[in-house]
Amino acid sequence: MIDLDDYETELLQSVESGEWQSRGNVDERLKELQSYVKNQKKKAISIRVSENDIYELKKKALESGVPYQNIIQMLIHQFASNKIQMNI
């Protein structure tokens, strides 16, 4: 089991209780992102990722029906194109 802080626990409970809803057409957006990923030139990289993070990522990938590598590619692309930001 992963230890969550108070904020993470509250967030998880709100998601699991159904308080969150998707914005827009998720299937359409997923197809759009998958198409983008498939049509890009790719370069292999190696990174070290914690086992817990990989486990959680693979779990979410199974739930969404998208390979976990594609999710990583989408996250990197969204960050690189300023669609998501990190609080560093």
C-alpha positions in Angstrom: 0.0 0.0 0.0 1.2 3.5 -0.8 1.2 6.1 2.0 -0.9 9.1 1.0 -0.8 12.5 2.7 -4.0 14.1 3.8 -4.5 16.0 0.5 -3.9 12.9 -1.6 -6.3 10.8 0.6 -9.0 13.4 0.3 -8.5 13.6 -3.5 -8.6 9.9 -3.9 -11.8 9.6 -1.8 -13.5 12.3 -3.9 -12.6 10.5 -7.1 -13.8 7.2 -5.8 -17.1 8.6 -4.6 -17.9 9.9 -8.1 -17.5 13.6 -7.4 -15.3 14.0 -10.5 -16.6 13.9 -14.1 -14.7 13.9 -17.4 -14.8 17.1 -19.5 -15.7 16.6 -23.1 -15.6 13.4 -25.1 -12.9 11.3 -23.6 -12.9 8.7 -26.3 -12.5 11.3 -29.0 -9.6 13.0 -27.2 -7.9 9.6 -26.6 -8.1 8.7 -30.3 -6.7 12.1 -31.1 -3.7 11.6 -28.8 -3.1 8.0 -29.9 -3.1 9.2 -33.5 -0.6 11.9 -32.7 1.7 9.4 -30.9 1.5 6.9 -33.7 2.5 9.5 -36.4 5.6 10.9 -34.6 9.2 9.9 -35.1 10.3 8.3 -31.9 13.6 8.1 -30.1 14.2 5.5 -27.4 15.3 6.7 -24.0 16.0 5.0 -20.7 14.8 6.4 -17.4 14.6 5.0 -13.9 11.1 5.0 -12.4 10.1 3.7 -9.0 8.4 0.3 -9.0 5.3 1.8 -7.2 4.9 4.4 -9.9 5.2 1.8 -12.7 2.6 -0.4 -10.9 0.2 2.5 -10.6 0.8 3.6 -14.2 0.2 0.1 -15.5 -3.0 -0.2 -13.4 -4.3 3.1 -14.8 -3.3 1.9 -18.3 -5.3 -1.3 -17.9 -8.3 0.7 -16.7 -8.2 3.1 -19.7 -7.2 0.5 -22.3 -4.1 2.4 -23.4 -0.6 0.9 -23.2 1.4 2.5 -20.4 4.1 3.5 -22.8 1.6 5.5 -24.7 0.5 7.3 -21.5 4.1 8.2 -20.8 4.5 9.5 -24.3 1.3 11.6 -24.0 2.4 13.0 -20.7 5.8 14.0 -22.0 4.3 15.6 -25.1 1.7 17.5 -23.0 4.5 18.8 -20.7 6.8 19.7 -23.6 4.0 21.6 -25.4 3.0 23.5 -22.2 -0.4 21.8 -22.0 0.4 20.6 -18.4 2.7 22.2 -15.9 4.6 20.8 -12.9 4.9 22.6 -9.6 8.6 22.4 -9.0 
